[in-house]
C-alpha cells in the first residue's frame, strides 16, 4: 500500500471521530466530557488540515524535482 492510499484511509477514518467529538461536545453534561468532545473535534479538524497541507507540500516537492530534472525553474 502506498503512502497516498494510507493517508486517504486514515483521513476517512477521522471524519467519524470528528463527528463523534461534535456529538459528545454538544451533549456533554459535565466538564470532562465537554473538554473531551471539544478536544476530539479540534484534533480531527487539525488533522484534516495537516493532511491537506501535506498533500500540497508533496505536490510542490514533486514539481521542484521535475523542474530540476528539466534544468529549469519550477512552474507556477
Buried (B, 14 or more C-beta within 10 A) or exposed (E): EEEEEEBEEEBEEBEEBBEBBBEBBEEBEEEEEBEBBBEBBEBBBEBBEEBEEEBEEEEEEEEEEEBEEEEEEEEE
